[in-house]
Amino acid sequence: MSLTNARIPAGTVNAPDVPVGRIRIVDYDPQWPESFRREAGRIRRALGARARTLVGTR
């Protein structure tokens, strides 16, 4: 199943927040992939089959 801009809101738990204040840009964290895998596992265990797709941005 392809996630299009029209379908993404229907599949999210909460609507994305609008940033308030400053946005800080930081250097890439080489631990990010492992952190995402760990958190994605926790989410999948909590939601079971309801968690069809998890997307992380870097």
Number of C-alpha atoms within 10 A of each C-alpha: 4 6 11 8 8 8 10 11 13 11 14 12 8 8 10 8 6 6 7 6 6 6 7 5 6 6 5 8 9 8 8 13 11 10 12 16 13 11 11 17 13 12 14 15 11 11 11 10 9 10 15 9 12 12 6 9 5 7
